Amino acid sequence: MKFKMFAGAAIAALMTAGAAHAQSGHVGVGFQTADAGGGSEVDSTAVDGAFLFTDNFQVNAAYASLEGDADAWGIDAFLFNRSETGAFGGFIGYQSLDLGGSSTADGWNIGLLGQMYSGNTTWSGQLGYADTESDISILHLDGEARHFFSDNFSAQANLGFGNIDISGGGDGDFWSGGVGAEWQFTGAPISIYGGWQHVDFDGGDVDTLGAGVRWNFGGGTLLERNRSGASYRRAVPSFFELLVGGGNSNYTPR
């Protein structure tokens, strides 16, 4: 319980400090349900934030409460270079899952990202590696196309492939994919989003549905946020994010 209170307070403090000092960004709350079939379902509530501190440095933080007395939190940092035609850079992250008692699982991620801007469509790709303290590693390649039908309405589709290597237990391949959308109210810095993500393992799969609301600060439309604001999300998942977060780093479908 003390760990959960500390983790929640730390994420809340980071979000407060980030909103106070960042050039731009967003904070929000999301709800999701992950269904692994056979009656196995996990619901969760998450708070998350993304903060652009300089033109080429962004920090994300997220905290999720899962049913069954489990909690997860994570933090990611992005260093990148952005121009009028696209962007490239890298990221590093740390995540932790607390299952209650003394049962925890910690992990980290590292990877590369790239983007290309083509009219109102942003094409993105990420290649990353994740490792957990339980000797489970993941190599993952993810691609996304996000189209802006207007400056404040976007829809995206993503597709990824990966490999899970369990020390002493062999390895297996998986693929992930999904769709989502986000809309910002005219004249107000509030946006709503929703999405579906699917992960297919050797011998099983997980479907995740979710929705949420964000407060966007620093001004601008969703298109402007995508091209010059705090727009990056780590698509490379840790092992437990594959199981309870639909393969998405912020614990909510993107």
C-alpha positions in Angstrom: 0.0 0.0 0.0 2.8 2.4 0.8 4.4 1.7 -2.5 1.2 2.4 -4.4 0.7 5.7 -2.5 4.2 6.7 -3.2 4.0 5.8 -6.9 0.7 7.6 -7.3 2.0 10.7 -5.5 5.2 10.7 -7.5 3.3 10.6 -10.8 0.9 13.3 -9.7 3.8 15.5 -8.6 5.5 15.0 -12.0 2.4 16.0 -13.8 1.9 19.1 -11.7 5.5 20.2 -12.2 5.4 19.3 -15.8 2.3 21.4 -16.5 3.8 24.3 -14.6 7.2 24.3 -16.5 6.5 22.7 -19.9 6.1 24.6 -23.1 3.1 22.5 -24.0 1.5 19.2 -23.3 -1.6 17.4 -22.0 -2.8 15.6 -18.9 -5.8 13.2 -18.9 -7.7 10.3 -17.5 -8.7 7.1 -19.4 -10.7 4.0 -18.8 -10.2 0.6 -20.6 -11.0 -3.0 -20.5 -8.7 -5.8 -21.7 -10.2 -9.1 -22.7 -8.0 -12.2 -23.1 -10.9 -14.5 -23.8 -12.4 -17.3 -21.7 -13.9 -14.9 -19.2 -10.4 -13.3 -18.4 -11.0 -9.6 -18.3 -9.1 -6.7 -16.6 -10.6 -3.2 -16.2 -8.3 -0.3 -15.4 -8.3 3.5 -14.9 -5.2 5.5 -15.8 -4.0 9.1 -15.5 -1.3 10.2 -17.9 0.6 13.3 -19.1 3.0 14.3 -21.8 5.2 17.4 -21.5 7.3 19.2 -24.1 10.1 21.0 -22.1 12.2 22.1 -25.1 11.8 21.9 -28.9 13.5 18.5 -28.8 12.8 17.0 -25.4 9.6 15.4 -24.1 8.7 13.5 -21.0 5.6 11.2 -20.5 4.3 9.8 -17.3 1.4 7.4 -16.5 -0.2 5.6 -13.6 -2.9 3.0 -13.8 -5.0 1.2 -11.2 -6.1 -2.3 -12.3 -8.9 -4.3 -10.8 -7.7 -7.0 -8.5 -5.6 -4.7 -6.4 -2.8 -4.2 -8.9 -1.1 -0.9 -10.0 1.2 0.0 -12.9 3.2 3.2 -13.5 5.8 4.3 -16.1 7.9 7.2 -17.3 9.4 7.8 -20.7 11.8 10.4 -22.1 12.1 11.3 -25.8 15.0 13.2 -27.5 14.4 14.1 -31.1 14.9 16.5 -34.0 11.8 17.8 -35.8 11.5 19.8 -39.1 8.7 20.7 -41.5 8.9 17.4 -43.2 9.3 14.9 -40.3 11.2 13.9 -37.2 13.6 11.4 -35.9 15.0 10.5 -32.5 15.0 8.0 -29.7 13.4 7.2 -26.3 14.1 5.5 -23.0 11.5 4.4 -20.4 11.0 2.6 -17.1 7.8 0.8 -16.0 6.7 -1.1 -12.9 3.8 -3.4 -12.1 2.7 -3.9 -8.5 0.6 -7.0 -7.9 0.2 -6.5 -4.2 2.3 -7.7 -1.3 5.9 -8.0 -2.4 5.1 -9.1 -5.9 6.4 -6.6 -8.4 7.8 -6.6 -12.0 10.0 -3.8 -13.2 11.2 -3.2 -16.8 12.8 -0.7 -19.1 12.6 0.2 -22.8 14.9 1.8 -25.3 14.4 2.5 -29.0 14.3 4.7 -32.1 11.5 6.6 -33.7 10.8 8.4 -37.0 8.0 10.4 -38.6 7.2 11.7 -42.0 4.6 14.5 -42.6 2.6 14.2 -45.8 -0.2 16.8 -46.1 -2.6 16.1 -43.2 -1.2 12.6 -42.6 1.6 11.7 -40.2 3.4 8.4 -40.8 5.3 7.1 -37.8 7.6 4.1 -37.1 9.3 2.8 -33.9 11.8 0.1 -33.3 12.4 -0.8 -29.7 13.7 -3.3 -27.1 12.1 -4.0 -23.7 13.4 -6.1 -20.8 11.9 -7.0 -17.5 13.6 -8.2 -14.3 11.9 -11.6 -14.7 14.2 -12.2 -17.7 11.5 -11.5 -20.4 12.6 -9.4 -23.4 10.7 -8.0 -26.3 11.8 -6.7 -29.7 9.1 -4.8 -31.4 8.5 -2.9 -34.7 5.5 -0.6 -34.9 4.0 1.6 -37.6 1.2 4.1 -37.5 -0.7 6.3 -40.0 -2.6 9.3 -38.4 -4.8 11.4 -40.6 -6.3 14.8 -39.7 -9.7 15.2 -41.3 -9.7 18.7 -39.7 -7.2 20.6 -37.5 -9.0 19.2 -34.4 -10.1 15.7 -35.5 -7.7 12.8 -36.2 -8.0 9.0 -36.8 -5.2 6.5 -36.7 -4.4 2.9 -37.5 -1.3 1.0 -36.4 0.3 -2.3 -37.0 3.2 -3.9 -35.3 5.2 -7.2 -35.1 7.4 -8.5 -32.3 9.2 -11.3 -30.6 9.1 -12.3 -26.9 12.1 -14.2 -25.5 11.6 -15.8 -22.1 14.8 -16.9 -20.4 14.7 -20.7 -20.1 11.3 -20.9 -21.7 11.9 -20.3 -25.4 10.5 -17.5 -27.5 7.5 -16.6 -29.6 6.2 -14.1 -32.1 3.2 -11.8 -31.8 1.5 -9.0 -33.8 -0.4 -6.0 -32.7 -2.8 -3.6 -34.4 -5.6 -1.2 -33.8 -7.5 2.0 -34.6 -8.3 5.1 -32.7 -9.6 8.7 -32.9 -9.3 12.0 -31.1 -11.4 15.2 -31.3 -10.8 18.5 -29.6 -13.7 20.9 -28.8 -13.8 24.1 -30.7 -12.8 27.0 -28.5 -11.8 24.8 -25.6 -8.5 22.9 -24.8 -10.3 19.7 -24.0 -10.2 16.6 -26.2 -11.8 13.2 -26.1 -10.4 10.0 -27.6 -11.1 6.3 -27.9 -9.7 3.2 -29.5 -9.3 -0.5 -29.9 -6.1 -2.5 -29.8 -5.5 -6.2 -30.5 -2.4 -8.3 -29.6 -2.1 -11.8 -31.0 0.3 -14.2 -29.4 1.2 -17.8 -30.2 -1.7 -19.5 -28.6 -3.7 -16.5 -27.4 -4.8 -12.9 -27.9 -5.9 -9.8 -26.0 -8.4 -7.1 -27.1 -8.5 -3.7 -25.4 -11.2 -1.1 -25.7 -10.7 2.3 -24.0 -11.7 6.0 -24.0 -10.6 9.1 -22.2 -10.4 12.9 -21.9 -7.4 15.2 -22.1 -6.7 18.8 -21.1 -4.3 20.2 -23.6 -2.2 23.2 -22.5 0.1 25.5 -24.4 -2.4 26.4 -27.1 -2.9 25.1 -30.6 -4.9 22.5 -32.4 -4.5 18.7 -32.5 -2.7 19.0 -35.8 -0.3 21.6 -34.3 0.3 19.4 -31.3 1.2 16.5 -33.6 3.7 18.5 -35.6 5.2 20.8 -33.0 4.0 19.8 -29.5 4.1 16.9 -27.0 2.9 14.3 -29.5 5.2 11.3 -28.9 4.0 8.0 -27.3 6.2 4.9 -26.9 4.6 2.1 -29.0 7.1 -0.5 -27.8 5.4 -2.4 -24.9 6.7 -4.1 -21.8 5.5 -7.7 -21.2 2.7 -6.7 -18.7 1.6 -3.8 -21.0 1.0 -6.4 -23.7 -1.3 -8.3 -21.3 -3.2 -5.4 -19.6 -2.7 -2.4 -21.8 -3.3 -3.6 -25.3 0.3 -3.2 -26.2 0.2 0.6 -25.6 2.6 2.3 -23.3 0.2 4.8 -21.7 -2.2 2.0 -20.6 -4.9 3.4 -22.8 -5.5 2.7 -26.5 -4.0 5.4 -28.6 
